[in-house]
Amino acid sequence: MNNLSLLFLQYPSFFYITVSLISLAIGSFLNVVIYRTPKMMEYTWYHECREYLAEEVSDVEAKKFTPVTLSKPDSTCPSCGHKIRFYENIPVLSWLFLKGKCSQCTNSISVRYPLIEISTMLLSLIVAQHFGVTITTLWVLLLTWGLITLTMIDFDHMLLPDQITLPLLWLGLLININGTFIPLTDAVIGAAVGYMSLFSVFWLFKLMTGKEGMGYGDFKLFAVFGAWLGWQLLPLLILMASVVGAIVGIALMLFKNHQKEQGIPFGPYLAVAGWLTLLWGEGIWSWYLQKFL
């Protein structure tokens, strides 16, 4: 055990303060990832299409898709283009100090940014408290931050990018080589069962209705939780996600004039259910079996 771990064990408050500060900074970075990843994907898709449709795609259309990375261009106000200075980008505090407005044009800055930062901090603290000063905390924090990103991107664009889901899948398999959560055999079977179960439901639904009920990203996200949790807890996970998704979907149709034909992303409900299952799944499953079976 290194000196830093000993320090965290001796002074738990220092451990939680460190997790809070790091996760706030991570939350600020996640805002960038959530906003820019779909744009990076659009840029890639568009230029891949141009390779095959070069004569049919005009240069005017091409100019609509400018190169974007997670670091470039610099963050700016979407209304006036004001370059965000470093002291205007301090998690939560800058938004409060600026009263939720741009320092130049005074247009509103969405409250979503500090909410994501605060949510990242709170969820990270729950993970830290649950797993303590262990390497497992680090692994689960990486998963948590990835799930926050996937949740928001899916809400915005109904996309679950492979750039995020696939690394989480491989991470789940790798950390279970030593049985961190489950034996490696269960992790491999869980990943396969997670993917193939939703894949089968997708094709069965499509053959019966001619419509696509979910996206391939949902299969991969379910495989992620299979790799982390094993196949045994997947029934609980899909049950929780389906119940929450059904409740939210019905509420949207009743209170927000949500059209029945309009898609509802399933990824966020899988992410929430999977995160809860990872932390408290065994207890929830035991309660369910005793209560209803």
Secondary structure, DSSP 8 states (H G I E B T S, - for coil): --HHHHHHHH-HHHHHHHHHHHHHHHHHHHHHHHHHHHHHHHHHHHHHHHHHSTTTS-HHHHTTS----SSSS--B-TTT--B--GGG-STTHHHHHTTTB-TTT--B--THHHHHHHHHHHHHHHHHHHH-SSHHHHHHHHHHHHHHHHHHHHHHHS---HHHHHHHHHHHHHHGGGTSSS-HHHHHHHHHHHHHHHHHHHHHHHHHHSS--S-HHHHHHHHHHHHHH-GGGHHHHHHHHHHHHHHHHHHHHHHS---TTS---SHHHHHHHHHHHHHHHHHHHHHHHHHH-
